[in-house]
Amino acid sequence: MTDVYVPADLPEKIQHYIDGEFVDSADGDTFEVLNPVTNETYVRAAAGKKADIDRAVAAAKRAFQEGPWPRMLPRERSRVLHRIADIVESRDARLAELESFDSGLPITQALGQARRAAENFRFFADLIVAQADDAFKVPGKQMNYVNRKPIGVAGLITPWNTPFMLESWKLGPALATGNTVVLKPAEFTPLSASLWAGIFEEAGLPQGVFNLVNGLGEDAGDALVKHPDVPLISFTGESRTGQIIFGNAAPFLKGLSMELGGKSPAVVFADADLDVAIDACIFGVFSLNGERCTAGSRILVERSVYDEFVERYAAQAGRVKVGHPHDPATEVGALVHPEHYDKVMSYTEIGKTEGRLVAGGGRPEGFPTGNYVAPTVFADVSPDARIFQEEIFGPVVAITPFDTEEEALALANNTRYGLAAYIWTNDLKRAHNFAQAVEAGMVWLNSNNVRDLRTPFGGVKASGLGHEGGYRSIDFYTDQQSVHITLGAPHNPTFGKQDVHEPTDLDDPDPR
């Protein structure tokens, strides 16, 4: 294949990072990592198993119990996190280059994700210093306050879409609050995760606080979830895997934060600004190659503007530039892995029997090999269609008409998922009422997915369990201990109280 770009200075192998050292797997096993443009192996990564997880957890536990990190003042930890952010920012071009090569993301979008990773660390570095805990007073009687404490070893399991940024989303608050961590990155995209070790060392993170074990989910991930010395698991991935993790963590009563799949609706009413709505709905499903949990992959359009919307949307989707990930002009690159490519292509074939194909529908011209899918649009999709109900996680969108606001709400809520929703209308009352009625953890009104890091991030129904972001992340990664102080006379009901009686001669001490 022509025009295959390979970054300079790729590692010869990808190892685990445990207790301050790069190490191979205990059994020497490795797995292949593929270039999504060619689907050829470009490196082998250490394949972690239970023995490797055990070693990493032991190092993290030792660093938590004996090391300085949990006992440092918030300001001291904040300085380390700011240094991490500085290093990430200074290396954003290299990070983006490796991320784009490893995942197939367009280079310009990968660069944005690298910069967002730095911002995640900077945000939690500031938040941990500004944090104020609750205090409750009963004047003259009692004072109560909340004491937050890091919990211990946090197990972080991250996905293959925008991996470096999503790793930072978990690492930032877990470290800021004084925990130690074991990170298990996705096996499809381990390259950028291997850079964290050097960044953390340079920033001054103490040895053993950060540990990384590569490997398959059923091996390394499973061992991490089941490890008795890991009280916390933060997971981002598909809903079925989340169910398995939930079951495996239950015997240990672990704290769980799980951001799972999505099939998010974008609801376009007739009074919306169609120019802006179409732009947003194009970006919302085709950015990041469509491999994004919050993608607005079901577009519901009021019937009076439906035909115009479909025609204009399909035409614009046809102009979205598919290209090599390293090309700055590329808007949709290569999907991450041939397994995922096959899944997405199978849905395009299913869609041809369930809707009217108005754009894409297969491999784009000029890309005979690699994991390339043309931006694909199906119109007139029934709400019981598989492409309406099931998460495709690629550049494929279903468009469905509605007649009334009540029908739009029923359609929006008619899936097992509930992560995000996007509402386009200039009716203020409708916007707020619809937003509050839609079954989604996050709603954007007349806006694309623009994140405020202070707000909760999470879904309902099959889209997740718990929330992270802002103080919700602080809540998840800390134990909240209530301390009660009596300020007045103790209020102690006395059981078994001795009878009160008049003194007698028998009560006097022996005079002898």
C-alpha positions as CSV (number, residue, x, y, z in Angstrom):
1,M,0.0,0.0,0.0
2,T,1.3,3.5,-0.8
3,D,1.6,6.4,1.5
4,V,2.0,4.4,4.7
5,Y,3.3,6.7,7.4
6,V,5.4,5.3,10.3
7,P,6.6,7.6,13.0
8,A,10.3,7.7,13.8
9,D,11.8,6.0,16.9
10,L,9.0,3.6,17.6
11,P,9.8,1.2,20.5
12,E,11.1,-2.2,19.7
13,K,8.7,-3.7,22.2
14,I,6.1,-2.5,24.7
15,Q,6.6,-3.7,28.3
16,H,4.8,-3.4,31.6
17,Y,5.9,-0.7,34.1
18,I,5.9,-2.0,37.6
19,D,7.4,-0.4,40.7
20,G,9.5,2.0,38.7
21,E,10.8,-0.5,36.2
22,F,9.9,-1.6,32.6
23,V,9.5,-5.4,32.7
24,D,8.3,-8.2,30.5
25,S,5.5,-10.5,31.5
26,A,6.3,-13.2,34.1
27,D,5.7,-15.9,31.5
28,G,7.3,-14.0,28.6
29,D,4.0,-13.9,26.7
30,T,3.3,-11.1,24.2
31,F,0.6,-10.1,21.8
32,E,0.6,-8.3,18.4
33,V,-0.2,-4.6,18.0
34,L,-1.5,-3.7,14.5
35,N,-1.1,-0.6,12.4
36,P,-4.8,0.2,11.5
37,V,-3.8,1.5,8.1
38,T,-2.2,-1.7,7.0
39,N,-3.4,-4.2,9.6
40,E,0.2,-5.4,9.9
41,T,2.0,-6.0,13.2
42,Y,4.3,-3.1,14.0
43,V,5.2,-4.1,17.6
44,R,4.6,-6.7,20.2
45,A,3.4,-5.9,23.7
46,A,3.9,-7.8,26.9
47,A,0.7,-9.9,27.6
48,G,0.0,-9.5,31.3
49,K,-1.6,-12.2,33.3
50,K,-2.5,-12.7,37.0
51,A,1.1,-12.9,38.1
52,D,1.9,-9.5,36.6
53,I,-1.2,-7.9,38.1
54,D,-0.3,-9.4,41.5
55,R,3.2,-7.9,41.2
56,A,1.8,-4.5,40.1
57,V,-0.8,-4.4,42.9
58,A,1.8,-5.4,45.5
59,A,4.0,-2.4,44.4
60,A,1.0,0.0,44.4
61,K,-0.1,-1.3,47.8
62,R,3.4,-0.9,49.2
63,A,3.6,2.7,47.8
64,F,0.3,3.5,49.4
65,Q,1.0,2.0,52.8
66,E,4.7,3.0,53.1
67,G,5.4,5.7,50.5
68,P,5.0,9.5,50.8
69,W,2.3,10.1,48.1
70,P,-0.9,9.6,50.2
71,R,0.6,11.6,53.1
72,M,1.7,14.6,51.0
73,L,-0.2,17.9,51.4
74,P,-2.6,18.6,48.5
75,R,-0.4,21.5,47.4
76,E,2.6,19.1,47.1
77,R,0.6,16.6,45.0
78,S,-0.8,19.5,43.0
79,R,2.7,20.6,42.0
80,V,3.5,17.2,40.7
81,L,0.3,17.1,38.6
82,H,1.0,20.5,37.2
83,R,4.5,19.3,36.1
84,I,2.8,16.3,34.5
85,A,0.5,18.7,32.6
86,D,3.5,20.9,31.5
87,I,5.3,17.8,30.1
88,V,2.3,16.6,28.3
89,E,1.7,20.0,26.7
90,S,5.3,20.3,25.7
91,R,5.1,16.9,23.9
92,D,1.7,17.2,22.4
93,A,2.9,16.8,18.8
94,R,4.7,13.6,19.6
95,L,1.9,12.2,21.6
96,A,-0.6,13.0,18.8
97,E,1.7,11.4,16.2
98,L,1.9,8.2,18.2
99,E,-1.8,8.2,19.1
100,S,-2.8,8.8,15.5
101,F,-0.6,6.0,14.2
102,D,-1.7,3.5,16.8
103,S,-5.4,4.2,16.8
104,G,-6.2,5.6,13.3
105,L,-7.4,8.9,14.6
106,P,-6.9,11.9,12.4
107,I,-3.8,13.7,13.5
108,T,-5.5,17.1,14.2
109,Q,-8.1,15.4,16.4
110,A,-5.4,13.4,18.2
111,L,-3.6,16.6,18.9
112,G,-6.7,18.0,20.5
113,Q,-7.0,14.9,22.7
114,A,-3.3,15.3,23.8
115,R,-3.9,18.8,24.9
116,R,-7.1,17.8,26.7
117,A,-5.1,15.2,28.6
118,A,-2.9,18.0,29.9
119,E,-5.9,20.0,30.9
120,N,-7.4,17.0,32.8
121,F,-4.3,16.9,35.0
122,R,-4.2,20.7,35.4
123,F,-7.9,20.7,36.4
124,F,-7.6,18.1,39.1
125,A,-4.3,19.7,40.3
126,D,-6.2,22.9,41.0
127,L,-9.3,21.2,42.3
128,I,-7.5,19.2,45.0
129,V,-6.0,22.4,46.5
130,A,-9.3,24.3,46.3
131,Q,-11.3,21.4,47.8
132,A,-13.5,22.3,50.8
133,D,-15.1,19.6,52.9
134,D,-18.4,19.8,54.8
135,A,-18.7,20.9,58.4
136,F,-21.9,20.9,60.4
137,K,-22.5,22.7,63.6
138,V,-24.9,22.4,66.5
139,P,-24.1,25.6,68.5
140,G,-22.8,24.8,72.0
141,K,-23.4,21.1,71.6
142,Q,-21.6,19.4,68.7
143,M,-19.3,20.0,65.8
144,N,-19.2,17.5,62.9
145,Y,-16.8,17.6,59.9
146,V,-15.9,15.3,56.9
147,N,-12.4,14.0,56.6
148,R,-11.5,12.7,53.1
149,K,-9.0,10.0,52.8
150,P,-7.5,8.2,49.8
151,I,-8.8,4.7,49.5
152,G,-5.8,2.7,48.3
153,V,-5.0,1.0,45.0
154,A,-7.2,2.1,42.2
155,G,-7.6,-0.2,39.2
156,L,-8.1,1.8,36.0
157,I,-9.3,0.0,32.8
158,T,-9.3,2.2,29.7
159,P,-10.6,1.8,26.2
160,W,-9.0,2.1,22.8
161,N,-10.8,5.2,21.6
162,T,-8.8,8.4,22.4
163,P,-6.8,6.2,24.9
164,F,-4.2,8.7,26.1
165,M,-6.9,11.3,27.0
166,L,-9.2,8.8,28.7
167,E,-6.3,7.5,30.7
168,S,-5.6,11.0,31.9
169,W,-9.3,11.4,32.8
170,K,-8.9,8.6,35.4
171,L,-5.2,9.1,36.4
172,G,-5.6,12.7,37.2
173,P,-8.2,12.4,40.0
174,A,-7.0,9.1,41.2
175,L,-3.5,10.5,41.8
176,A,-4.6,13.9,42.9
177,T,-6.5,12.4,45.8
178,G,-3.5,10.4,47.0
179,N,-4.3,6.9,45.7
180,T,-1.8,4.7,43.9
181,V,-2.9,3.1,40.6
182,V,-2.6,0.1,38.4
183,L,-3.5,1.0,34.8
184,K,-4.7,-1.7,32.3
185,P,-4.9,0.0,28.9
186,A,-6.8,-1.4,25.9
187,E,-4.9,-4.1,24.0
188,F,-5.6,-2.5,20.6
189,T,-3.8,0.7,21.5
190,P,-1.0,0.3,24.1
191,L,1.5,2.6,22.5
192,S,0.7,6.0,24.0
193,A,0.0,4.5,27.5
194,S,3.7,3.4,27.6
195,L,4.7,7.1,27.6
196,W,3.1,7.8,31.0
197,A,6.0,6.1,32.9
198,G,8.6,8.5,31.6
199,I,6.3,11.5,32.0
200,F,5.6,10.6,35.6
201,E,9.2,9.9,36.5
202,E,10.3,13.3,35.1
203,A,7.5,15.0,37.0
204,G,8.6,13.5,40.3
205,L,5.9,11.0,41.0
206,P,7.2,8.6,43.7
207,Q,8.2,5.0,42.7
208,G,5.3,2.5,42.8
209,V,2.5,5.1,42.7
210,F,1.9,4.4,39.0
211,N,2.0,0.9,37.6
212,L,0.9,-0.3,34.1
213,V,0.1,-3.8,33.0
214,N,-0.7,-4.5,29.3
215,G,-2.7,-7.5,28.3
216,L,-6.1,-8.9,27.2
217,G,-9.2,-8.0,29.1
218,E,-10.0,-11.6,30.0
219,D,-6.5,-12.0,31.5
220,A,-5.0,-8.8,32.9
221,G,-8.3,-6.9,33.2
222,D,-10.1,-9.8,34.9
223,A,-7.2,-10.4,37.3
224,L,-7.3,-6.7,38.3
225,V,-11.0,-6.6,38.9
226,K,-10.8,-9.8,41.0
227,H,-7.8,-8.7,43.1
228,P,-8.7,-8.4,46.8
229,D,-6.3,-5.6,47.3
230,V,-7.8,-3.3,44.7
231,P,-10.9,-1.6,46.3
232,L,-11.7,0.6,43.4
233,I,-12.3,-0.1,39.7
234,S,-12.9,2.7,37.1
235,F,-13.8,1.3,33.7
236,T,-14.7,2.8,30.4
237,G,-15.9,0.4,27.7
238,E,-18.8,-1.5,26.3
239,S,-21.9,-2.3,28.4
240,R,-21.5,-6.1,28.2
241,T,-18.0,-5.9,29.6
242,G,-19.3,-3.6,32.3
243,Q,-21.9,-6.2,33.3
244,I,-19.1,-8.8,33.6
245,I,-17.0,-6.5,35.7
246,F,-20.0,-5.7,37.9
247,G,-20.5,-9.4,38.6
248,N,-16.8,-10.1,39.2
249,A,-16.4,-7.2,41.6
250,A,-19.5,-8.0,43.6
251,P,-18.0,-10.5,46.0
252,F,-15.4,-7.9,47.0
253,L,-17.9,-5.1,47.4
254,K,-15.6,-2.9,45.3
255,G,-16.3,0.7,44.5
256,L,-17.2,0.9,40.8
257,S,-17.4,3.7,38.3
258,M,-18.3,2.6,34.8
259,E,-18.9,4.7,31.8
260,L,-20.4,2.3,29.2
261,G,-22.0,2.4,25.8
262,G,-24.3,4.8,24.1
263,K,-26.8,5.3,21.4
264,S,-27.4,9.0,21.9
265,P,-30.2,10.9,20.2
266,A,-29.8,14.3,18.5
267,V,-33.3,15.7,18.3
268,V,-33.8,18.5,15.7
269,F,-37.1,20.5,15.9
270,A,-38.4,22.5,13.0
271,D,-37.5,25.8,14.7
272,A,-33.9,24.9,15.1
273,D,-31.1,26.7,13.1
274,L,-30.6,24.0,10.6
275,D,-27.2,25.2,9.4
276,V,-25.8,24.9,12.9
277,A,-27.7,21.7,13.7
278,I,-26.5,19.9,10.6
279,D,-22.8,21.0,11.2
280,A,-23.1,19.7,14.8
281,C,-24.8,16.5,13.9
282,I,-22.1,15.8,11.2
283,F,-19.3,16.4,13.7
284,G,-21.1,14.6,16.5
285,V,-21.1,11.2,14.7
286,F,-18.1,11.4,12.3
287,S,-15.5,13.0,14.5
288,L,-13.0,10.6,16.2
289,N,-14.0,8.2,13.3
290,G,-17.4,7.7,15.0
291,E,-15.6,5.8,17.7
292,R,-17.0,7.8,20.6
293,C,-19.4,6.9,23.3
294,T,-21.3,10.2,23.2
295,A,-21.8,10.1,19.4
296,G,-25.2,11.4,18.3
297,S,-25.8,8.3,16.2
298,R,-29.6,8.6,16.1
299,I,-30.9,11.8,14.6
300,L,-34.6,12.5,15.1
301,V,-35.9,15.2,12.9
302,E,-39.3,16.9,12.9
303,R,-41.2,15.9,9.8
304,S,-41.8,19.4,8.4
305,V,-38.0,19.9,7.9
306,Y,-37.1,16.2,7.6
307,D,-36.6,15.9,3.8
308,E,-34.5,19.1,3.7
309,F,-32.4,17.9,6.6
310,V,-31.8,14.5,5.1
311,E,-30.8,15.9,1.7
312,R,-28.5,18.5,3.2
313,Y,-27.0,16.1,5.8
314,A,-26.3,13.3,3.2
315,A,-24.7,15.8,0.9
316,Q,-22.4,17.1,3.6
317,A,-21.6,13.6,4.9
318,G,-20.5,12.8,1.3
319,R,-18.0,15.7,1.5
320,V,-16.4,14.6,4.8
321,K,-12.8,13.8,3.9
322,V,-11.6,10.3,4.5
323,G,-7.9,10.1,4.6
324,H,-4.7,8.7,6.1
325,P,-4.6,9.5,9.8
326,H,-1.3,11.5,9.6
327,D,-2.8,13.9,7.0
328,P,-3.9,17.2,8.6
329,A,-6.7,17.4,6.1
330,T,-8.2,14.1,7.1
331,E,-11.6,14.3,9.0
332,V,-12.2,10.5,9.2
333,G,-9.3,8.2,9.4
334,A,-8.9,4.4,9.8
335,L,-10.9,2.4,12.4
336,V,-8.8,1.0,15.1
337,H,-8.6,-2.7,14.3
338,P,-9.8,-5.2,11.7
339,E,-12.2,-6.9,14.2
340,H,-13.9,-3.6,14.8
341,Y,-13.9,-2.7,11.1
342,D,-15.7,-6.0,10.4
343,K,-18.3,-5.2,13.1
344,V,-19.0,-1.7,11.6
345,M,-19.2,-3.0,8.1
346,S,-21.6,-5.7,9.1
347,Y,-23.9,-3.0,10.5
348,T,-23.7,-1.1,7.2
349,E,-25.0,-4.2,5.5
350,I,-27.7,-4.7,8.1
351,G,-28.7,-1.0,7.6
352,K,-29.2,-1.5,3.9
353,T,-32.2,-3.8,4.8
354,E,-33.5,-1.5,7.5
355,G,-33.2,2.0,6.1
356,R,-32.7,4.1,3.0
357,L,-29.0,4.5,2.3
358,V,-28.3,8.1,1.3
359,A,-24.5,8.4,1.8
360,G,-21.6,6.0,2.1
361,G,-22.4,2.4,2.8
362,G,-19.0,0.7,2.3
363,R,-15.3,1.2,1.7
364,P,-14.4,4.7,0.4
365,E,-12.9,5.0,-3.0
366,G,-9.1,5.1,-3.1
367,F,-8.7,3.0,0.0
368,P,-8.6,-0.7,-1.1
369,T,-7.0,-1.8,2.2
370,G,-7.0,-0.7,5.8
371,N,-9.9,-0.2,8.2
372,Y,-11.5,2.6,6.2
373,V,-15.3,3.1,6.2
374,A,-17.1,5.9,4.3
375,P,-19.3,8.2,6.4
376,T,-22.6,6.3,6.1
377,V,-26.1,7.7,6.5
378,F,-29.4,5.8,6.6
379,A,-32.7,7.7,6.5
380,D,-36.3,6.5,7.3
381,V,-35.0,4.1,10.0
382,S,-37.6,2.4,12.1
383,P,-37.2,2.6,15.9
384,D,-37.1,-1.2,16.1
385,A,-34.3,-1.5,13.6
386,R,-31.0,-2.8,14.9
387,I,-29.1,0.2,13.6
388,F,-31.4,2.4,15.7
389,Q,-31.1,0.3,18.8
390,E,-27.6,-1.1,18.9
391,E,-24.3,0.7,19.4
392,I,-22.2,0.6,16.2
393,F,-19.3,2.8,17.3
394,G,-18.3,3.9,13.9
395,P,-19.1,6.5,11.2
396,V,-22.7,5.3,10.7
397,V,-25.8,7.3,11.6
398,A,-29.6,6.6,11.5
399,I,-32.1,9.4,10.8
400,T,-35.8,9.0,11.8
401,P,-38.7,11.5,11.5
402,F,-41.1,12.5,14.2
403,D,-44.4,14.5,14.2
404,T,-44.9,15.6,17.8
405,E,-42.8,16.5,20.8
406,E,-44.3,13.5,22.7
407,E,-43.2,11.2,19.8
408,A,-39.7,12.7,19.8
409,L,-39.3,12.0,23.5
410,A,-40.6,8.5,23.1
411,L,-38.1,7.8,20.3
412,A,-35.3,9.4,22.2
413,N,-35.9,7.2,25.2
414,N,-36.5,4.1,23.1
415,T,-33.1,2.3,23.7
416,R,-31.4,0.5,26.5
417,Y,-28.8,3.3,26.6
418,G,-28.8,6.7,28.2
419,L,-25.5,8.4,28.0
420,A,-26.0,11.7,26.1
421,A,-28.6,13.7,24.2
422,Y,-28.5,16.7,22.0
423,I,-31.6,19.0,21.6
424,W,-31.9,21.5,18.8
425,T,-34.7,24.1,19.2
426,N,-35.2,27.8,19.7
427,D,-38.2,27.3,22.1
428,L,-36.7,27.8,25.5
429,K,-39.5,26.2,27.4
430,R,-39.5,23.1,25.2
431,A,-35.7,22.9,25.4
432,H,-35.6,22.7,29.2
433,N,-38.7,20.5,29.6
434,F,-37.4,18.0,27.0
435,A,-34.0,18.0,28.4
436,Q,-35.3,17.1,31.9
437,A,-37.5,14.3,30.5
438,V,-35.0,12.6,28.3
439,E,-33.3,9.6,29.7
440,A,-29.7,10.6,29.5
441,G,-26.9,11.4,31.9
442,M,-25.8,14.5,29.9
443,V,-27.8,16.8,27.7
444,W,-26.6,19.5,25.4
445,L,-29.0,22.2,24.3
446,N,-28.2,23.8,20.9
447,S,-24.6,22.7,21.3
448,N,-22.3,20.0,20.3
449,N,-20.5,17.9,23.0
450,V,-18.6,20.7,24.8
451,R,-17.3,19.5,28.2
452,D,-17.1,21.5,31.3
453,L,-14.7,19.5,33.5
454,R,-16.6,20.6,36.7
455,T,-19.8,18.8,35.7
456,P,-20.7,15.2,36.3
457,F,-19.9,12.8,33.4
458,G,-21.9,9.5,33.3
459,G,-25.0,7.8,32.0
460,V,-28.1,6.0,33.0
461,K,-29.6,2.7,32.1
462,A,-27.1,0.5,30.2
463,S,-24.8,3.5,29.7
464,G,-23.1,3.4,33.1
465,L,-22.9,3.3,36.8
466,G,-21.8,6.4,38.8
467,H,-20.4,9.7,37.7
468,E,-16.9,11.2,37.4
469,G,-15.9,14.8,36.7
470,G,-15.3,17.6,39.2
471,Y,-16.2,16.8,42.8
472,R,-17.8,13.5,41.7
473,S,-14.3,12.3,40.9
474,I,-13.1,13.4,44.3
475,D,-16.0,11.5,45.8
476,F,-15.2,8.3,44.0
477,Y,-11.5,8.2,44.8
478,T,-11.8,9.1,48.5
479,D,-13.5,7.7,51.6
480,Q,-15.6,10.3,53.4
481,Q,-15.1,9.9,57.1
482,S,-17.5,11.7,59.5
483,V,-15.8,13.1,62.7
484,H,-18.1,14.1,65.6
485,I,-17.0,16.3,68.5
486,T,-19.0,17.1,71.6
487,L,-18.8,20.7,72.6
488,G,-21.1,20.7,75.7
489,A,-22.0,18.2,78.3
490,P,-22.0,14.7,76.9
491,H,-25.5,13.4,76.1
492,N,-25.1,10.0,77.4
493,P,-28.2,8.0,78.5
494,T,-26.9,5.8,81.4
495,F,-27.8,2.2,81.5
496,G,-27.4,0.2,84.7
497,K,-27.3,3.3,86.9
498,Q,-26.6,2.7,90.6
499,D,-29.5,3.5,93.0
500,V,-29.1,6.8,94.9
501,H,-29.5,6.5,98.7
502,E,-28.8,8.4,101.9
503,P,-25.4,7.8,103.5
504,T,-25.3,5.5,106.6
505,D,-22.7,4.5,109.1
506,L,-22.0,1.6,106.8
507,D,-20.9,4.1,104.2
508,D,-18.3,5.6,106.4
509,P,-14.7,4.3,106.1
510,D,-13.5,1.9,108.7
511,P,-12.3,4.1,111.6
512,R,-9.7,1.7,112.8
